[in-house]
Amino acid sequence: MGKPADTSAPPWARKVWFDTENLYLEMPVVGQAPITMKFSFTEDGLSKALKTIRHVAEVSAAYAPRNGKTVLDHPIVKRPKERYKSTLEDRAKAVDVLRKAGVLK
């Protein structure tokens, strides 16, 4: 006899929980920590969360294992970083603000 499973959910399952104000959706990401999304605890928020789950399920269906074998390798989701190019003037303003706040001397 084997040991009982910790959960009946498969490893790719989405987790949803809520508190009095928000609904939370945890999405697994291949090769990275899971993403947790927050929606308002309303009909509209629930609708958005369900649409997100549905969209991800449709997009990732091609990568789901079939008969114990993965058909396609799942690409690691990479979030593009938006880079802000600061100027010397921006930096001087930031230093001035930090000095006024007492963070820098």
C-alpha positions as CSV (number, residue, x, y, z in Angstrom):
1,M,0.0,0.0,0.0
2,G,1.2,3.5,-0.8
3,K,0.9,6.5,1.3
4,P,-2.2,8.8,0.8
5,A,-1.8,11.8,-1.4
6,D,-1.6,15.3,0.2
7,T,-4.2,16.6,-2.3
8,S,-6.4,15.2,-5.0
9,A,-5.6,18.1,-7.3
10,P,-3.1,17.5,-10.1
11,P,0.2,19.5,-10.0
12,W,-1.0,21.9,-12.8
13,A,-4.2,22.8,-10.9
14,R,-5.1,26.4,-10.3
15,K,-5.8,27.4,-6.7
16,V,-8.4,29.9,-5.8
17,W,-9.2,31.4,-2.3
18,F,-10.8,34.5,-1.0
19,D,-11.2,36.8,1.9
20,T,-13.9,39.4,2.6
21,E,-12.6,41.8,-0.1
22,N,-10.7,39.9,-2.7
23,L,-10.5,36.7,-4.7
24,Y,-7.0,35.2,-5.2
25,L,-5.9,33.0,-8.1
26,E,-2.6,31.1,-8.0
27,M,-1.3,30.0,-11.4
28,P,1.7,27.6,-11.6
29,V,4.5,28.7,-13.9
30,V,7.0,26.3,-15.4
31,G,10.5,26.8,-14.0
32,Q,9.4,29.8,-11.8
33,A,7.5,30.5,-8.7
34,P,3.7,30.6,-9.1
35,I,1.9,33.8,-10.0
36,T,-0.8,35.0,-7.6
37,M,-3.4,37.3,-9.1
38,K,-5.9,39.4,-7.1
39,F,-9.5,40.1,-8.2
40,S,-12.3,42.0,-6.4
41,F,-14.7,39.8,-4.5
42,T,-17.6,40.7,-6.8
43,E,-19.4,39.0,-9.7
44,D,-17.2,41.0,-12.1
45,G,-14.0,39.9,-10.2
46,L,-15.2,36.2,-10.3
47,S,-16.0,36.5,-14.0
48,K,-12.5,37.9,-14.7
49,A,-10.8,35.1,-12.6
50,L,-12.8,32.4,-14.5
51,K,-12.0,33.9,-17.9
52,T,-8.3,34.0,-16.9
53,I,-8.4,30.3,-15.9
54,R,-10.2,29.4,-19.1
55,H,-7.8,31.3,-21.3
56,V,-4.7,29.8,-19.6
57,A,-6.3,26.3,-19.9
58,E,-6.9,26.8,-23.6
59,V,-3.5,28.2,-24.3
60,S,-1.6,25.5,-22.3
61,A,-3.7,22.6,-23.6
62,A,-1.2,21.8,-26.3
63,Y,1.5,21.3,-23.6
64,A,-0.5,19.0,-21.4
65,P,0.8,15.5,-21.1
66,R,-1.1,12.9,-23.0
67,N,-0.8,9.2,-22.1
68,G,2.0,10.0,-19.7
69,K,4.1,11.8,-22.4
70,T,4.5,15.5,-22.9
71,V,3.8,16.3,-26.6
72,L,5.4,19.8,-26.6
73,D,7.9,21.3,-24.3
74,H,6.3,24.2,-22.4
75,P,8.2,27.5,-22.8
76,I,9.1,29.2,-19.6
77,V,6.9,32.3,-19.2
78,K,9.1,35.3,-19.2
79,R,7.8,38.7,-18.2
80,P,9.3,41.5,-20.2
81,K,10.8,44.1,-17.9
82,E,9.8,47.6,-18.6
83,R,12.9,49.7,-18.4
84,Y,12.8,53.3,-17.4
85,K,15.7,55.3,-18.7
86,S,16.5,57.9,-16.1
87,T,18.4,61.1,-16.9
88,L,21.0,62.8,-14.8
89,E,18.3,65.4,-14.0
90,D,16.0,62.7,-12.7
91,R,18.7,61.3,-10.6
92,A,19.6,64.7,-9.2
93,K,15.9,65.2,-8.2
94,A,15.8,61.8,-6.5
95,V,19.0,62.6,-4.5
96,D,17.5,65.9,-3.5
97,V,14.3,64.3,-2.3
98,L,16.2,61.7,-0.4
99,R,18.4,64.4,1.3
100,K,15.3,66.4,2.3
101,A,13.8,63.2,3.8
102,G,17.0,62.6,5.8
103,V,17.8,59.3,4.0
104,L,21.0,60.7,2.5
105,K,23.4,63.2,3.9
